[in-house]
Amino acid sequence: MSRWKPDARGRLEKAALELYNHKGFDATTVAEIAAGAGVTERTFYRHFADKREVLFLANPLADILAGAAATAPVPLPPLEVVTHALTEAAPVFEERGDLARQRQAVIAANPELQERELAKLAALAATLAQALRERGLETTTAALAAEIGIAAFKVAFERWVNDPDRHPLVQHIRETLDAARHLTAPAEHAAATDDVSCTGQENVA
């Protein structure tokens, strides 16, 4: 084993994800991850508290979302601000496409990890809601826009990691949020139709 190689953290992450997907998360040991990265277990623990931390280590995503929401043009409506923030954050994942796909596969295979992923998404929604409130949005409106945005992002991300044509994550985010905006259209149309029907019945009566 070489005494020192650059980017120990990156090599540990890569080795861990490969082992998690090959052997399974529970069956993989820290010793195996360290060996795969060409470092000692002590080095592993200098970078990560445990095996889960490899998957959930804090990243700049929350700060990017908050910053992008804060600097979005003032005239934008809430969901447009959310769209802007999420598309600004997309490069965090696109720059690490292969690792992001490996990570998603590990999480999808482990219910306990899925729970932690949901908690992470909830924290991002709270961050985004706070940023929207700081723009002057009412609390309920900010919370609803943030929750819709993060739910749409979750769907977009799953589409992206499974996309055989490898379309950009930004494209999936925009398409998913566009679909979310149209979810209420059928209900509005149905309500209008009901009003016309009721009016017609009243006239007949």
C-alpha positions as CSV (number, residue, x, y, z in Angstrom):
1,M,0.0,0.0,0.0
2,S,1.3,3.4,-1.0
3,R,2.0,5.7,2.0
4,W,0.1,8.5,0.4
5,K,-2.1,9.2,-2.6
6,P,-4.1,12.3,-3.3
7,D,-7.9,12.6,-2.8
8,A,-8.3,9.9,-0.2
9,R,-11.8,11.1,0.5
10,G,-12.9,10.7,-3.1
11,R,-11.3,7.3,-3.4
12,L,-13.1,6.2,-0.2
13,E,-16.4,7.3,-1.5
14,K,-15.8,5.6,-4.8
15,A,-14.7,2.3,-3.1
16,A,-17.6,2.4,-0.7
17,L,-20.3,2.9,-3.4
18,E,-18.8,0.1,-5.5
19,L,-18.8,-2.3,-2.6
20,Y,-22.3,-1.3,-1.4
21,N,-23.7,-2.1,-4.9
22,H,-21.6,-5.3,-5.2
23,K,-21.9,-6.8,-1.8
24,G,-24.7,-4.9,-0.2
25,F,-24.6,-2.0,2.3
26,D,-25.0,-4.2,5.4
27,A,-22.4,-6.8,4.3
28,T,-19.7,-4.2,3.5
29,T,-17.2,-3.4,6.3
30,V,-15.1,-0.3,6.8
31,A,-12.0,-2.4,6.5
32,E,-13.0,-3.4,3.0
33,I,-13.8,0.2,2.0
34,A,-10.4,1.3,3.3
35,A,-8.6,-1.5,1.5
36,G,-10.5,-0.7,-1.7
37,A,-9.3,2.9,-1.5
38,G,-5.8,2.0,-0.6
39,V,-5.9,3.6,2.9
40,T,-6.1,2.6,6.5
41,E,-9.3,2.4,8.6
42,R,-8.0,5.3,10.6
43,T,-8.0,7.4,7.4
44,F,-11.6,6.3,6.7
45,Y,-12.7,7.6,10.1
46,R,-10.9,10.9,9.6
47,H,-13.2,11.6,6.7
48,F,-16.5,9.8,7.7
49,A,-18.1,9.0,11.0
50,D,-19.5,5.7,9.7
51,K,-20.6,3.8,6.6
52,R,-23.8,5.8,6.3
53,E,-21.9,9.1,6.4
54,V,-20.4,8.2,3.0
55,L,-23.9,8.5,1.5
56,F,-25.3,11.4,3.6
57,L,-22.3,13.6,4.2
58,A,-23.3,17.3,4.2
59,N,-23.0,18.9,0.7
60,P,-23.4,22.5,-0.5
61,L,-26.9,21.8,-1.8
62,A,-28.8,23.5,1.0
63,D,-26.6,26.7,0.7
64,I,-27.0,26.7,-3.1
65,L,-30.8,26.4,-2.8
66,A,-31.0,29.2,-0.2
67,G,-28.7,31.5,-2.2
68,A,-30.4,30.9,-5.5
69,A,-33.8,31.5,-4.0
70,A,-32.6,34.7,-2.4
71,T,-31.1,36.1,-5.6
72,A,-33.9,35.1,-8.0
73,P,-35.5,38.1,-9.8
74,V,-38.2,39.7,-7.6
75,P,-41.1,39.5,-10.1
76,L,-40.9,35.6,-10.3
77,P,-43.9,33.8,-8.7
78,P,-43.1,31.2,-6.0
79,L,-42.8,28.1,-8.1
80,E,-40.6,29.9,-10.6
81,V,-38.3,30.9,-7.8
82,V,-38.2,27.2,-6.7
83,T,-37.5,26.1,-10.3
84,H,-34.7,28.6,-10.5
85,A,-33.2,27.4,-7.2
86,L,-33.4,23.7,-8.2
87,T,-31.9,24.2,-11.6
88,E,-29.0,26.2,-10.0
89,A,-28.4,23.2,-7.8
90,A,-28.4,20.6,-10.6
91,P,-24.7,20.9,-11.4
92,V,-23.9,19.5,-7.9
93,F,-25.3,16.2,-9.1
94,E,-24.4,16.3,-12.8
95,E,-20.7,16.8,-12.0
96,R,-20.9,13.5,-10.1
97,G,-23.3,11.6,-12.3
98,D,-21.9,8.1,-12.0
99,L,-21.5,8.4,-8.2
100,A,-25.0,9.9,-7.9
101,R,-26.5,6.9,-9.7
102,Q,-24.5,4.4,-7.6
103,R,-25.6,6.2,-4.5
104,Q,-29.3,6.1,-5.5
105,A,-29.1,2.4,-6.2
106,V,-27.8,1.7,-2.7
107,I,-30.5,3.8,-1.1
108,A,-33.2,2.2,-3.2
109,A,-32.1,-1.2,-2.0
110,N,-32.2,-0.3,1.8
111,P,-35.4,0.9,3.5
112,E,-33.4,2.3,6.5
113,L,-31.4,4.5,4.1
114,Q,-34.6,5.6,2.3
115,E,-35.9,6.9,5.6
116,R,-32.7,9.0,6.1
117,E,-33.0,10.2,2.5
118,L,-36.5,11.4,3.1
119,A,-35.3,13.2,6.3
120,K,-32.6,14.9,4.2
121,L,-35.2,16.0,1.6
122,A,-37.4,17.4,4.4
123,A,-34.5,19.4,5.7
124,L,-34.0,20.8,2.1
125,A,-37.7,21.7,1.9
126,A,-37.4,23.6,5.2
127,T,-34.3,25.5,3.9
128,L,-36.1,26.4,0.7
129,A,-39.3,27.5,2.6
130,Q,-37.2,29.8,4.9
131,A,-35.6,31.4,1.8
132,L,-39.0,32.0,0.3
133,R,-40.2,33.6,3.6
134,E,-37.2,35.9,3.5
135,R,-38.4,37.0,0.1
136,G,-41.6,38.1,1.7
137,L,-43.9,35.2,1.0
138,E,-46.5,34.2,3.6
139,T,-45.6,31.2,5.7
140,T,-48.1,28.8,4.2
141,T,-47.4,29.8,0.6
142,A,-43.7,29.5,1.2
143,A,-44.0,26.0,2.8
144,L,-46.3,24.7,0.1
145,A,-44.1,26.0,-2.8
146,A,-41.0,24.5,-1.1
147,E,-42.7,21.1,-0.5
148,I,-44.0,21.0,-4.1
149,G,-40.5,21.9,-5.4
150,I,-38.7,19.2,-3.4
151,A,-41.3,16.6,-4.2
152,A,-40.9,17.4,-7.9
153,F,-37.1,17.3,-7.5
154,K,-37.3,13.8,-6.0
155,V,-39.3,12.6,-9.0
156,A,-37.0,14.4,-11.5
157,F,-33.9,13.0,-9.8
158,E,-35.2,9.4,-10.0
159,R,-36.0,10.0,-13.7
160,W,-32.5,11.4,-14.3
161,V,-30.6,8.5,-12.7
162,N,-32.7,6.0,-14.7
163,D,-32.7,7.9,-18.0
164,P,-31.1,5.7,-20.6
165,D,-30.7,8.7,-22.9
166,R,-28.9,10.7,-20.1
167,H,-30.8,13.9,-20.6
168,P,-29.6,16.7,-18.3
169,L,-31.0,16.8,-14.7
170,V,-32.1,20.4,-15.4
171,Q,-34.4,19.2,-18.2
172,H,-36.0,16.6,-15.9
173,I,-36.5,19.3,-13.2
174,R,-38.2,21.7,-15.5
175,E,-40.4,19.0,-17.0
176,T,-41.4,17.7,-13.6
177,L,-42.2,21.1,-12.3
178,D,-44.2,21.9,-15.4
179,A,-46.2,18.8,-14.8
180,A,-46.8,19.8,-11.2
181,R,-48.1,23.2,-12.3
182,H,-50.7,21.5,-14.6
183,L,-52.0,19.1,-11.9
184,T,-54.7,21.5,-10.9
185,A,-55.9,22.2,-14.4
186,P,-58.2,19.2,-14.7
187,A,-59.8,20.1,-11.4
188,E,-60.4,23.7,-12.4
189,H,-61.9,22.5,-15.7
190,A,-64.1,20.1,-13.9
191,A,-65.3,22.8,-11.5
192,A,-66.1,25.1,-14.4
193,T,-68.0,22.3,-16.1
194,D,-70.0,21.6,-12.9
195,D,-70.9,25.3,-12.6
196,V,-72.2,25.4,-16.2
197,S,-74.1,22.2,-15.5
198,C,-75.7,23.6,-12.3
199,T,-76.6,26.8,-14.0
200,G,-78.3,24.9,-16.8
201,Q,-80.2,22.9,-14.3
202,E,-81.3,26.0,-12.4
203,N,-82.5,27.6,-15.7
204,V,-84.5,24.5,-16.6
205,A,-86.1,24.6,-13.1
